Amino acid sequence: MRAALRPSSGFTLIELAVVVVVIALILGSILVPLNTQVQQRNVVETQRILEETRQALIGYAMVNGYLPQPAKSVADGREQDVAAQLCTPATPANCTGFIPWVALGTPRADAWGKLIRYSVNPNYTTTIPASQFTSVAGQRIVKTRDASGLEQVLAANIPAVVFSYGARNYGTTADGIAIPDSALTNDDEDVNNNPDPTTTVFWSRAAADNAVASGGEFDDILVWIPPGQLFTQLVAAGKLP
């Protein structure tokens, strides 16, 4: 007698759908932390690059007695013509640009491939008198926000600021491609991207995704040269009495 047919032991469509959902959840739980780890590594690497650049700027000043002007262009990492003095108190907009990576021998871009930005007090781009360190002319100011969102001055009379735009919004790739701003509420990042040359305020605060927070979303990373540190190093190098 022919054996009775047995029902198929394969998966039903519902069971397959459940398996797919479970796999998707598992992959999601793995990929999200991995992406977070990658972003954190990029932040740490960018902080390292910025600190290296800051130290190179101080070293440049110790050798030459002044800080370099910004790079000539997106593609040319030499500093602007020193003799021409394009960055002056009369032309402050020329004092914010890209880091002169060739002159400093430092990386040109951050961990996201965006060119490092640089803003220098024009009064520090020629032989620096000791009196400059007690002056507020041409100063760069860095502000932050307290827990309630109120702005506070973090540092003032800064000779130079070096910064990265972070993973999101703004920046220029090494190929010269400008990265657009994809947010409408990142006010503090807007200021960093287009600082008023007459006040030259920059923002440095904790990264935030909250669009309704004071200053909006933010992931810029900044370092700066404290005037006291530069003064001490120039004295040690014999550039100041």
N, CA, C and O of each residue as an XYZ file, in Angstrom:
964
protein
N       0.859     -1.193      0.000
C       0.000      0.000      0.000
C       0.889      1.234      0.000
O       1.864      1.321      0.745
N       0.522      2.196     -0.865
C       1.299      3.442     -0.936
C       1.161      4.226      0.366
O       0.069      4.404      0.906
N       2.339      4.694      0.854
C       2.330      5.453      2.119
C       1.542      6.734      1.986
O       1.550      7.376      0.936
N       0.870      7.099      3.039
C       0.091      8.347      3.027
C       1.022      9.544      2.946
O       2.083      9.567      3.569
N       0.614     10.525      2.179
C       1.425     11.741      2.023
C       1.467     12.515      3.336
O       0.442     12.714      3.988
N       2.674     12.949      3.714
C       2.831     13.740      4.929
C       2.857     15.233      4.593
O       3.351     15.616      3.532
N       2.342     16.062      5.464
C       2.396     17.506      5.198
C       3.838     18.000      5.181
O       4.692     17.464      5.887
N       4.104     19.018      4.378
C       5.458     19.590      4.250
C       5.928     20.128      5.595
O       5.169     20.735      6.351
N       7.223     19.879      5.869
C       7.797     20.366      7.126
C       8.529     21.697      6.946
O       9.199     22.132      7.882
N       8.435     22.383      5.766
C       9.105     23.658      5.513
C       8.461     24.801      6.290
O       7.421     24.640      6.928
N       9.135     25.999      6.212
C       8.630     27.187      6.892
C       7.431     27.762      6.152
O       7.384     27.747      4.922
N       6.484     28.258      6.892
C       5.386     28.998      6.286
C       5.832     30.434      6.031
O       6.861     30.856      6.558
N       5.095     31.179      5.249
C       5.425     32.574      4.967
C       5.461     33.407      6.241
O       6.292     34.304      6.385
N       4.559     33.104      7.156
C       4.517     33.855      8.416
C       5.782     33.586      9.221
O       6.382     34.498      9.790
N       6.177     32.307      9.257
C       7.399     31.971      9.996
C       8.622     32.623      9.377
O       9.496     33.105     10.097
N       8.698     32.646      8.040
C       9.814     33.305      7.361
C       9.843     34.802      7.660
O      10.905     35.388      7.866
N       8.661     35.403      7.679
C       8.589     36.832      7.974
C       9.090     37.116      9.377
O       9.788     38.105      9.601
N       8.738     36.251     10.329
C       9.204     36.425     11.702
C      10.719     36.300     11.778
O      11.374     37.068     12.482
N      11.278     35.331     11.053
C      12.731     35.138     11.032
C      13.430     36.373     10.463
O      14.438     36.829     11.004
N      12.886     36.911      9.366
C      13.476     38.106      8.748
C      13.466     39.279      9.715
O      14.444     40.019      9.818
N      12.343     39.447     10.430
C      12.247     40.547     11.391
C      13.271     40.377     12.506
O      13.931     41.337     12.903
N      13.401     39.157     13.006
C      14.362     38.894     14.090
C      15.785     39.180     13.624
O      16.566     39.791     14.355
N      16.130     38.739     12.399
C      17.475     38.995     11.866
C      17.720     40.491     11.711
O      18.803     40.988     12.022
N      16.692     41.213     11.221
C      16.825     42.663     11.046
C      17.073     43.356     12.383
O      17.884     44.278     12.472
N      16.368     42.906     13.420
C      16.556     43.491     14.748
C      17.958     43.221     15.277
O      18.589     44.093     15.872
N      18.433     42.005     15.052
C      19.772     41.649     15.512
C      20.828     42.482     14.795
O      21.742     43.020     15.420
N      20.689     42.581     13.454
C      21.646     43.373     12.682
C      21.601     44.839     13.090
O      22.634     45.502     13.178
N      20.395     45.337     13.337
C      20.256     46.729     13.750
C      20.937     47.000     15.069
O      21.573     48.038     15.255
N      20.799     46.048     15.994
C      21.424     46.227     17.308
C      22.941     46.180     17.210
O      23.636     46.738     18.059
N      23.466     45.511     16.169
C      24.911     45.448     15.978
C      25.425     46.668     15.237
O      26.432     47.257     15.630
N      24.733     47.055     14.153
C      25.213     48.132     13.286
C      25.159     49.494     13.954
O      26.044     50.322     13.736
N      24.132     49.742     14.767
C      24.030     51.046     15.420
C      25.217     51.317     16.339
O      25.823     52.384     16.243
N      25.572     50.382     17.233
C      26.765     50.614     18.059
C      28.034     50.744     17.234
O      28.905     51.546     17.571
N      28.162     49.959     16.143
C      29.341     50.060     15.290
C      29.451     51.447     14.681
O      30.537     52.024     14.634
N      28.321     51.988     14.210
C      28.327     53.329     13.637
C      28.708     54.360     14.696
O      29.441     55.309     14.418
N      28.200     54.161     15.916
C      28.547     55.067     17.009
C      30.035     55.002     17.312
O      30.670     56.027     17.563
N      30.585     53.805     17.290
C      32.018     53.637     17.551
C      32.855     54.310     16.468
O      33.868     54.942     16.765
N      32.432     54.174     15.214
C      33.161     54.811     14.106
C      33.148     56.322     14.264
O      34.175     56.980     14.100
N      31.979     56.870     14.582
C      31.880     58.316     14.752
C      32.740     58.798     15.916
O      33.374     59.850     15.832
N      32.760     58.028     17.001
C      33.577     58.416     18.148
C      35.057     58.380     17.805
O      35.824     59.244     18.232
N      35.460     57.363     17.024
C      36.857     57.301     16.583
C      37.211     58.507     15.720
O      38.308     59.056     15.829
N      36.279     58.915     14.865
C      36.519     60.089     14.021
C      36.663     61.361     14.855
O      37.483     62.227     14.551
N      35.856     61.458     15.910
C      35.955     62.613     16.799
C      37.320     62.647     17.474
O      37.980     63.686     17.507
N      37.740     61.500     18.015
C      39.029     61.424     18.706
C      40.173     61.726     17.739
O      41.105     62.454     18.083
N      40.102     61.170     16.534
C      41.162     61.411     15.547
C      41.206     62.883     15.145
O      42.283     63.460     14.994
N      40.042     63.481     14.975
C      40.006     64.903     14.614
C      40.552     65.764     15.737
O      41.267     66.732     15.478
N      40.234     65.437     16.965
C      40.789     66.172     18.100
C      42.311     66.067     18.120
O      43.001     67.036     18.437
N      42.830     64.893     17.782
C      44.280     64.711     17.723
C      44.892     65.580     16.627
O      45.927     66.213     16.836
N      44.249     65.607     15.457
C      44.750     66.409     14.338
C      44.742     67.893     14.694
O      45.694     68.615     14.397
N      43.665     68.342     15.331
C      43.564     69.759     15.696
C      44.629     70.133     16.727
O      45.228     71.206     16.644
N      44.862     69.255     17.690
C      45.893     69.537     18.693
C      47.283     69.551     18.059
O      48.117     70.387     18.405
N      47.531     68.628     17.134
C      48.805     68.625     16.406
C      48.985     69.930     15.640
O      50.075     70.501     15.607
N      47.901     70.391     15.028
C      47.959     71.643     14.269
C      48.211     72.829     15.187
O      48.987     73.723     14.852
N      47.562     72.839     16.334
C      47.760     73.919     17.295
C      49.220     73.993     17.743
O      49.800     75.076     17.817
N      49.804     72.840     18.039
C      51.201     72.813     18.457
C      52.124     73.259     17.318
O      53.130     73.927     17.555
N      51.779     72.890     16.094
C      52.586     73.303     14.938
C      52.532     74.816     14.743
O      53.528     75.427     14.357
N      51.376     75.422     15.007
C      51.253     76.880     14.901
C      52.151     77.572     15.926
O      52.819     78.558     15.617
N      52.157     77.045     17.141
C      53.016     77.620     18.175
C      54.482     77.463     17.779
O      55.277     78.388     17.948
N      54.841     76.281     17.245
C      56.207     76.064     16.791
C      56.593     77.009     15.662
O      57.716     77.511     15.622
N      55.664     77.249     14.747
C      55.909     78.195     13.646
C      56.198     79.586     14.214
O      57.125     80.265     13.774
N      55.400     79.996     15.188
C      55.587     81.322     15.785
C      56.923     81.415     16.516
O      57.563     82.466     16.500
N      57.344     80.339     17.151
C      58.612     80.349     17.869
C      59.793     80.514     16.919
O      60.811     81.099     17.289
N      59.660     80.001     15.693
C      60.731     80.123     14.692
C      60.685     81.469     13.992
O      61.724     82.092     13.775
N      59.485     81.925     13.634
C      59.345     83.109     12.786
C      58.987     84.390     13.543
O      59.176     85.490     13.023
N      58.472     84.251     14.764
C      58.092     85.429     15.521
C      56.689     85.913     15.236
O      56.285     86.965     15.731
N      55.937     85.163     14.446
C      54.549     85.526     14.137
C      53.815     84.265     13.684
O      54.442     83.244     13.399
N      52.491     84.339     13.617
C      51.669     83.227     13.158
C      51.440     83.322     11.656
O      51.438     84.423     11.105
N      51.247     82.188     10.982
C      51.031     82.239      9.529
C      49.653     82.763      9.177
O      48.727     82.721      9.988
N      49.533     83.258      7.954
C      48.234     83.605      7.410
C      47.559     82.326      6.913
O      48.214     81.288      6.821
N      46.264     82.378      6.593
C      45.592     81.184      6.064
C      46.207     80.707      4.752
O      47.005     81.415      4.138
N      45.832     79.512      4.332
C      46.345     78.926      3.096
C      45.940     79.759      1.888
O      44.962     80.505      1.923
N      46.716     79.612      0.822
C      46.421     80.350     -0.402
C      45.059     79.983     -0.986
O      44.312     80.852     -1.435
N      44.743     78.687     -0.975
C      43.481     78.238     -1.562
C      43.155     76.838     -1.086
O      43.883     76.253     -0.283
N      42.054     76.308     -1.589
C      41.656     74.937     -1.264
C      42.736     73.946     -1.688
O      42.989     72.964     -0.991
N      43.362     74.199     -2.812
C      44.344     73.259     -3.364
C      45.781     73.594     -3.002
O      46.665     72.752     -3.160
N      46.032     74.808     -2.519
C      47.401     75.259     -2.241
C      47.555     75.512     -0.747
O      47.032     76.490     -0.214
N      48.276     74.621     -0.081
C      48.414     74.702      1.371
C      49.513     75.607      1.859
O      49.778     75.660      3.060
N      50.169     76.329      0.954
C      51.126     77.336      1.403
C      50.352     78.521      1.975
O      49.195     78.744      1.617
N      50.986     79.271      2.856
C      50.267     80.411      3.415
C      50.183     81.542      2.404
O      50.994     81.631      1.482
N      49.197     82.399      2.588
C      49.063     83.568      1.737
C      50.374     84.351      1.739
O      51.141     84.298      2.700
N      50.613     85.064      0.669
C      51.860     85.822      0.512
C      52.082     86.741      1.708
O      51.317     87.680      1.929
N      53.135     86.466      2.479
C      53.413     87.247      3.676
C      53.729     88.689      3.313
O      53.308     89.619      4.002
N      54.474     88.870      2.227
C      54.846     90.226      1.817
C      53.615     91.037      1.438
O      53.539     92.233      1.720
N      52.658     90.386      0.802
C      51.439     91.095      0.384
C      50.541     91.417      1.564
O      49.737     92.347      1.498
N      50.671     90.651      2.651
C      49.873     90.852      3.850
C      48.383     91.012      3.520
O      47.780     92.056      3.770
N      47.818     89.953      2.956
C      46.392     89.975      2.625
C      45.529     89.991      3.876
O      44.441     90.565      3.887
N      46.028     89.354      4.930
C      45.315     89.337      6.209
C      45.830     90.499      7.057
O      46.935     90.439      7.596
N      45.033     91.541      7.170
C      45.421     92.734      7.921
C      44.243     93.216      8.748
O      43.116     92.777      8.518
N      44.473     94.109      9.709
C      43.344     94.677     10.453
C      42.329     95.369      9.550
O      41.152     95.473      9.897
N      42.790     95.845      8.386
C      41.876     96.520      7.455
C      41.103     95.523      6.592
O      40.069     95.872      6.022
N      41.589     94.296      6.491
C      40.923     93.266      5.691
C      40.733     92.001      6.526
O      41.283     90.953      6.185
N      39.966     92.080      7.610
C      39.843     90.952      8.545
C      39.223     89.699      7.940
O      39.477     88.593      8.417
N      38.409     89.859      6.894
C      37.785     88.680      6.283
C      38.833     87.747      5.692
O      38.594     86.543      5.591
N      39.996     88.281      5.296
C      41.063     87.457      4.725
C      41.808     86.656      5.787
O      42.683     85.855      5.455
N      41.479     86.858      7.041
C      42.199     86.197      8.131
C      41.537     84.904      8.574
O      42.010     84.255      9.507
N      40.447     84.523      7.918
C      39.776     83.259      8.198
C      39.726     82.447      6.916
O      39.218     82.910      5.894
N      40.255     81.236      6.976
C      40.295     80.379      5.790
C      40.684     78.973      6.168
O      40.216     78.435      7.171
N      41.542     78.380      5.362
C      42.006     77.019      5.627
C      43.383     77.052      6.266
O      44.159     77.983      6.048
N      43.677     76.030      7.055
C      44.980     75.943      7.692
C      46.065     75.814      6.610
O      45.888     75.044      5.666
N      47.172     76.543      6.721
C      48.250     76.422      5.718
C      49.060     75.149      5.972
O      50.151     75.200      6.542
N      48.521     74.022      5.549
C      49.072     72.721      5.919
C      50.475     72.474      5.375
O      51.262     71.758      5.995
N      50.791     73.056      4.231
C      52.139     72.878      3.688
C      53.158     73.627      4.544
O      54.231     73.102      4.842
N      52.824     74.840      4.934
C      53.734     75.645      5.755
C      53.964     75.004      7.119
O      55.041     75.144      7.698
N      52.956     74.300      7.634
C      53.050     73.710      8.973
C      53.480     72.251      8.958
O      53.975     71.738      9.961
N      53.293     71.574      7.814
C      53.587     70.153      7.758
C      52.592     69.314      8.535
O      52.959     68.300      9.129
N      51.336     69.731      8.533
C      50.280     69.052      9.283
C      49.224     68.506      8.326
O      49.205     68.892      7.157
N      48.339     67.609      8.796
C      47.257     67.114      7.938
C      46.383     68.263      7.448
O      46.157     69.240      8.162
N      45.907     68.129      6.237
C      45.060     69.186      5.673
C      43.590     69.017      6.023
O      42.822     69.978      5.981
N      43.194     67.772      6.373
C      41.776     67.481      6.570
C      41.548     66.735      7.880
O      42.469     66.152      8.451
N      40.305     66.767      8.340
C      39.928     66.049      9.561
C      39.582     64.602      9.224
O      39.784     64.162      8.093
N      39.067     63.871     10.188
C      38.771     62.449      9.991
C      37.614     62.222      9.032
O      37.435     61.102      8.552
N      36.828     63.242      8.740
C      35.733     63.132      7.773
C      36.149     63.622      6.396
O      35.314     63.701      5.495
N      37.432     63.953      6.213
C      37.920     64.408      4.913
C      37.622     65.858      4.613
O      37.724     66.283      3.463
N      37.252     66.635      5.632
C      36.980     68.060      5.446
C      38.232     68.880      5.792
O      38.914     68.588      6.774
N      38.523     69.886      4.996
C      39.693     70.709      5.239
C      39.591     71.429      6.579
O      38.526     71.918      6.954
N      40.709     71.487      7.294
C      40.753     72.146      8.596
C      40.649     73.659      8.408
O      41.304     74.232      7.537
N      39.826     74.294      9.228
C      39.642     75.742      9.161
C      40.556     76.457     10.151
O      40.979     75.887     11.157
N      40.849     77.725      9.838
C      41.828     78.488     10.624
C      41.444     79.958     10.596
O      41.169     80.517      9.535
N      41.428     80.578     11.765
C      41.170     82.011     11.850
C      42.214     82.629     12.765
O      42.381     82.197     13.905
N      42.925     83.648     12.263
C      44.041     84.231     13.005
C      43.833     85.726     13.195
O      43.361     86.417     12.293
N      44.187     86.212     14.363
C      44.183     87.647     14.633
C      45.240     88.296     13.736
O      46.411     87.928     13.822
N      44.862     89.253     12.876
C      45.829     89.839     11.946
C      47.012     90.507     12.628
O      48.080     90.635     12.030
N      46.833     90.936     13.876
C      47.922     91.583     14.594
C      49.017     90.599     15.017
O      50.075     91.004     15.499
N      48.752     89.304     14.832
C      49.748     88.288     15.160
C      50.433     87.723     13.911
O      51.249     86.809     14.025
N      50.119     88.246     12.726
C      50.693     87.702     11.501
C      51.911     88.493     11.020
O      52.444     88.220      9.945
N      52.346     89.461     11.807
C      53.619     90.141     11.588
C      54.379     90.075     12.908
O      53.870     89.535     13.891
N      55.581     90.614     12.937
C      56.360     90.567     14.174
C      55.510     91.072     15.331
O      54.977     92.180     15.277
N      55.385     90.269     16.366
C      54.435     90.529     17.445
C      55.094     91.330     18.564
O      56.067     90.865     19.159
N      54.584     92.523     18.863
C      55.099     93.249     20.029
C      54.512     92.680     21.312
O      53.413     92.126     21.305
N      55.235     92.815     22.398
C      54.745     92.299     23.674
C      53.432     92.953     24.069
O      52.612     92.337     24.749
N      53.223     94.204     23.646
C      52.001     94.922     24.005
C      50.760     94.270     23.396
O      49.651     94.475     23.889
N      50.936     93.487     22.327
C      49.798     92.855     21.678
C      49.063     91.907     22.625
O      47.859     91.697     22.481
N      49.770     91.345     23.577
C      49.168     90.357     24.463
C      48.264     90.984     25.516
O      47.566     90.263     26.229
N      48.262     92.286     25.629
C      47.346     92.963     26.542
C      46.304     93.765     25.780
O      45.518     94.500     26.377
N      46.299     93.621     24.457
C      45.369     94.361     23.611
C      44.205     93.465     23.213
O      44.332     92.241     23.190
N      43.072     94.081     22.901
C      41.917     93.321     22.429
C      41.709     93.514     20.934
O      40.750     92.978     20.379
N      42.578     94.263     20.271
C      42.423     94.520     18.846
C      42.513     93.228     18.048
O      43.458     92.455     18.207
N      41.528     93.002     17.194
C      41.548     91.832     16.325
C      41.357     90.518     17.029
O      41.589     89.467     16.432
N      40.943     90.536     18.279
C      40.879     89.307     19.054
C      39.830     88.342     18.524
O      38.838     88.745     17.917
N      40.072     87.070     18.765
C      39.089     86.025     18.539
C      38.477     85.677     19.897
O      39.186     85.582     20.899
N      37.169     85.489     19.922
C      36.463     85.147     21.158
C      35.781     83.797     20.963
O      35.143     83.570     19.936
N      35.908     82.915     21.924
C      35.210     81.626     21.890
C      34.143     81.636     22.974
O      34.421     81.912     24.141
N      32.922     81.329     22.565
C      31.798     81.278     23.504
C      31.271     79.852     23.620
O      31.474     79.020     22.736
N      30.598     79.599     24.717
C      29.926     78.330     24.934
C      28.562     78.619     25.543
O      28.177     79.779     25.687
N      27.833     77.574     25.900
C      26.510     77.744     26.528
C      26.455     76.923     27.807
O      26.964     75.803     27.867
N      25.830     77.498     28.829
C      25.691     76.763     30.077
C      24.524     75.785     29.974
O      23.911     75.653     28.915
N      24.219     75.103     31.072
C      23.182     74.073     31.063
C      21.811     74.617     30.671
O      20.970     73.877     30.160
N      21.587     75.902     30.907
C      20.297     76.501     30.551
C      20.309     77.111     29.152
O      19.300     77.654     28.703
N      21.439     77.025     28.468
C      21.524     77.541     27.108
C      22.026     78.959     27.003
O      22.174     79.480     25.897
N      22.293     79.602     28.134
C      22.782     80.977     28.097
C      24.233     81.004     27.645
O      25.028     80.150     28.040
N      24.577     81.984     26.818
C      25.937     82.056     26.297
C      26.909     82.590     27.336
O      26.572     83.451     28.149
N      28.110     82.061     27.287
C      29.182     82.481     28.178
C      30.477     82.571     27.380
O      30.696     81.797     26.449
N      31.334     83.520     27.750
C      32.641     83.636     27.110
C      33.555     82.565     27.685
O      33.783     82.510     28.894
N      34.073     81.718     26.811
C      34.955     80.639     27.228
C      36.418     81.085     27.199
O      37.206     80.693     28.060
N      36.781     81.904     26.206
C      38.148     82.417     26.084
C      38.115     83.685     25.243
O      37.293     83.815     24.336
N      39.016     84.624     25.549
C      39.051     85.898     24.827
C      40.489     86.285     24.503
O      41.443     85.705     25.021
N      40.616     87.293     23.622
C      41.923     87.774     23.174
C      42.766     86.635     22.615
O      43.968     86.554     22.868
N      42.127     85.765     21.860
C      42.782     84.570     21.328
C      43.545     84.910     20.044
O      42.976     85.522     19.140
N      44.813     84.527     19.950
C      45.566     84.771     18.719
C      45.034     83.999     17.509
O      45.006     84.531     16.399
N      44.613     82.747     17.721
C      44.158     81.951     16.573
C      43.238     80.828     17.029
O      43.357     80.308     18.139
N      42.315     80.469     16.136
C      41.371     79.376     16.360
C      41.520     78.374     15.219
O      41.644     78.762     14.057
N      41.507     77.089     15.554
C      41.564     76.011     14.558
C      40.346     75.131     14.791
O      40.053     74.767     15.930
N      39.628     74.785     13.713
C      38.417     73.996     13.959
C      38.021     73.103     12.791
O      38.430     73.287     11.645
N      37.197     72.123     13.156
C      36.602     71.178     12.209
C      35.095     71.359     12.251
O      34.528     71.697     13.290
N      34.448     71.131     11.108
C      32.994     71.226     11.062
C      32.303     69.959     11.561
O      31.075     69.923     11.645
N      33.061     68.932     11.889
C      32.444     67.702     12.369
C      31.814     66.902     11.238
O      32.037     67.184     10.061
N      31.027     65.904     11.608
C      30.471     64.976     10.620
C      29.393     65.608      9.752
O      29.299     65.302      8.564
N      28.575     66.491     10.334
C      27.425     67.035      9.617
C      27.654     68.501      9.254
O      28.414     69.209      9.915
N      26.993     68.932      8.208
C      26.844     70.361      7.893
C      28.167     71.097      7.665
O      29.091     71.030      8.476
N      28.221     71.783      6.560
C      29.337     72.658      6.215
C      30.639     71.896      5.983
O      30.736     70.693      6.224
N      31.617     72.628      5.514
C      32.930     72.070      5.264
C      33.244     72.029      3.784
O      32.373     72.243      2.941
N      34.502     71.750      3.480
C      34.984     71.635      2.107
C      35.863     70.396      2.020
O      36.770     70.220      2.835
N      35.604     69.536      1.040
C      36.404     68.336      0.886
C      37.778     68.696      0.322
O      37.993     69.813     -0.148
N      38.700     67.738      0.375
C      40.041     67.952     -0.159
C      40.010     68.208     -1.658
O      40.958     68.761     -2.213
N      38.920     67.807     -2.320
C      38.758     68.061     -3.759
C      38.127     69.422     -4.034
O      37.878     69.772     -5.188
N      37.872     70.179     -2.987
C      37.311     71.512     -3.159
C      35.806     71.564     -3.268
O      35.254     72.587     -3.675
N      35.123     70.481     -2.911
C      33.668     70.445     -2.992
C      33.079     70.953     -1.677
O      33.360     70.413     -0.608
N      32.267     71.986     -1.772
C      31.640     72.567     -0.582
C      30.476     71.695     -0.130
O      29.634     71.305     -0.939
N      30.430     71.394      1.150
C      29.355     70.584      1.728
C      28.269     71.532      2.236
O      28.546     72.394      3.070
N      27.045     71.384      1.749
C      25.992     72.322      2.144
C      25.528     72.116      3.579
O      25.775     71.074      4.186
N      24.862     73.115      4.096
C      24.245     73.032      5.417
C      22.881     72.397      5.251
O      22.043     72.908      4.507
N      22.647     71.290      5.934
C      21.382     70.571      5.776
C      20.393     70.877      6.894
O      19.322     70.273      6.950
N      20.735     71.805      7.783
C      19.857     72.137      8.907
C      19.461     73.610      8.851
O      20.170     74.442      8.286
N      18.323     73.904      9.445
C      17.832     75.290      9.497
C      17.920     75.863     10.909
O      17.623     77.039     11.119
N      18.322     75.052     11.865
C      18.273     75.478     13.262
C      19.631     75.452     13.953
O      19.701     75.658     15.165
N      20.713     75.206     13.215
C      22.061     75.110     13.808
C      22.742     76.477     13.833
O      23.741     76.699     13.149
N      22.194     77.376     14.623
C      22.641     78.774     14.619
C      24.114     78.933     14.987
O      24.820     79.731     14.372
N      24.581     78.186     15.979
C      25.977     78.332     16.401
C      26.937     77.845     15.317
O      28.008     78.421     15.130
N      26.559     76.796     14.611
C      27.378     76.333     13.492
C      27.387     77.366     12.372
O      28.399     77.545     11.695
N      26.256     78.047     12.176
C      26.196     79.101     11.161
C      27.212     80.204     11.458
O      27.867     80.717     10.551
N      27.335     80.560     12.731
C      28.289     81.599     13.133
C      29.721     81.141     12.850
O      30.529     81.914     12.335
N      30.035     79.896     13.183
C      31.383     79.383     12.927
C      31.711     79.355     11.447
O      32.854     79.585     11.050
N      30.700     79.070     10.628
C      30.930     79.001      9.191
C      31.142     80.370      8.570
O      31.870     80.510      7.587
N      30.509     81.372      9.144
C      30.600     82.720      8.576
C      30.772     83.732      9.699
O      29.863     84.519      9.963
N      31.937     83.724     10.373
C      32.121     84.632     11.515
C      32.147     86.082     11.085
O      32.701     86.422     10.039
N      31.546     86.931     11.893
C      31.577     88.366     11.637
C      33.023     88.840     11.811
O      33.566     88.734     12.911
N      33.664     89.363     10.751
C      35.076     89.747     10.867
C      35.326     90.881     11.850
O      36.465     91.101     12.261
N      34.278     91.603     12.234
C      34.484     92.707     13.171
C      34.454     92.241     14.621
O      35.065     92.867     15.487
N      33.746     91.142     14.891
C      33.686     90.625     16.260
C      34.406     89.281     16.385
O      34.980     88.974     17.429
N      34.372     88.493     15.330
C      35.065     87.199     15.241
C      34.803     86.323     16.458
O      35.713     85.969     17.208
N      33.526     85.985     16.626
C      33.105     85.082     17.693
C      32.985     83.670     17.128
O      32.459     83.472     16.033
N      33.477     82.699     17.882
C      33.326     81.290     17.528
C      32.650     80.571     18.689
O      32.736     80.986     19.845
N      31.965     79.464     18.335
C      31.266     78.688     19.352
C      31.941     77.345     19.544
O      32.339     76.691     18.581
N      32.067     76.937     20.814
C      32.601     75.627     21.163
C      31.743     75.071     22.289
O      31.721     75.622     23.389
N      31.040     73.984     22.016
C      30.192     73.376     23.048
C      30.014     71.897     22.756
O      30.466     71.391     21.729
N      29.357     71.223     23.665
C      29.141     69.791     23.510
C      28.285     69.511     22.280
O      27.406     70.297     21.927
N      28.555     68.384     21.638
C      27.770     67.992     20.471
C      26.312     67.799     20.875
O      26.015     67.296     21.959
N      25.398     68.212     19.977
C      23.965     68.119     20.280
C      23.179     67.858     19.006
O      23.481     68.424     17.955
N      22.165     66.994     19.101
C      21.265     66.717     17.980
C      19.929     67.438     18.129
O      19.090     67.394     17.230
N      19.738     68.098     19.261
C      18.459     68.721     19.584
C      18.290     70.032     18.820
O      19.007     71.001     19.072
N      17.349     70.059     17.894
C      17.139     71.241     17.064
C      16.549     72.408     17.833
O      16.698     73.558     17.420
N      15.879     72.132     18.948
C      15.231     73.207     19.693
C      16.100     73.710     20.843
O      15.705     74.633     21.556
N      17.264     73.122     21.030
C      18.166     73.608     22.076
C      18.731     74.964     21.680
O      18.750     75.307     20.497
N      19.184     75.729     22.645
C      19.789     77.024     22.349
C      20.996     76.817     21.448
O      21.904     76.053     21.775
N      20.997     77.505     20.312
C      22.081     77.345     19.349
C      21.875     76.206     18.382
O      22.609     76.087     17.401
N      20.875     75.352     18.643
C      20.544     74.276     17.715
C      21.522     73.116     17.721
O      22.318     72.952     18.645
N      21.442     72.302     16.649
C      22.339     71.166     16.516
C      23.784     71.670     16.437
O      24.049     72.781     15.978
N      24.710     70.820     16.900
C      26.102     71.268     16.920
C      27.032     70.068     16.998
O      26.845     69.180     17.831
N      28.050     70.046     16.114
C      29.097     69.033     16.247
C      30.461     69.551     15.785
O      31.360     68.762     15.492
N      30.614     70.886     15.721
C      31.929     71.465     15.410
C      32.915     71.136     16.534
O      32.523     70.961     17.688
N      34.186     71.056     16.182
C      35.243     70.785     17.160
C      36.291     71.881     17.040
O      36.844     72.095     15.961
N      36.571     72.583     18.144
C      37.482     73.719     18.117
C      38.626     73.547     19.105
O      38.473     72.953     20.172
N      39.784     74.089     18.714
C      40.890     74.320     19.650
C      41.392     75.730     19.372
O      41.104     76.298     18.319
N      42.139     76.293     20.312
C      42.661     77.642     20.107
C      43.985     77.798     20.847
O      44.353     76.973     21.683
N      44.688     78.873     20.517
C      45.965     79.169     21.162
C      45.729     80.205     22.247
O      45.396     81.348     21.933
N      45.889     79.845     23.511
C      45.754     80.837     24.588
C      46.872     81.877     24.484
O      48.019     81.509     24.229
N      46.573     83.151     24.673
C      47.615     84.179     24.539
C      48.770     83.986     25.505
O      49.924     84.225     25.150
N      48.467     83.550     26.735
C      49.536     83.347     27.708
C      50.510     82.266     27.281
O      51.718     82.391     27.484
N      49.983     81.202     26.687
C      50.848     80.123     26.231
C      51.753     80.592     25.096
O      52.947     80.295     25.083
N      51.175     81.327     24.142
C      51.978     81.826     23.021
C      53.039     82.796     23.519
O      54.184     82.750     23.069
N      52.665     83.676     24.446
C      53.615     84.643     24.996
C      54.797     83.916     25.650
O      55.952     84.264     25.407
N      54.509     82.923     26.465
C      55.558     82.175     27.159
C      56.495     81.490     26.172
O      57.711     81.494     26.362
N      55.938     80.907     25.131
C      56.756     80.207     24.148
C      57.605     81.164     23.318
O      58.731     80.828     22.952
N      57.085     82.345     23.016
C      57.865     83.333     22.257
C      58.989     83.906     23.110
O      60.073     84.191     22.600
N      58.740     84.073     24.384
C      59.805     84.526     25.290
C      60.899     83.453     25.361
O      62.087     83.764     25.280
N      60.490     82.199     25.510
C      61.444     81.102     25.588
C      62.283     80.977     24.324
O      63.446     80.578     24.380
N      61.682     81.324     23.171
C      62.389     81.236     21.906
C      63.209     82.480     21.599
O      63.892     82.537     20.577
N      63.147     83.478     22.479
C      63.905     84.700     22.276
C      63.274     85.656     21.276
O      63.934     86.574     20.791
N      61.989     85.444     20.964
C      61.296     86.335     20.034
C      60.675     87.537     20.747
O      60.310     88.526     20.111
N      60.561     87.443     22.050
C      60.078     88.558     22.859
C      61.050     88.752     24.022
O      61.634     87.783     24.507
N      61.228     89.987     24.469
C      62.154     90.231     25.582
C      61.622     89.664     26.888
O      62.277     89.781     27.924
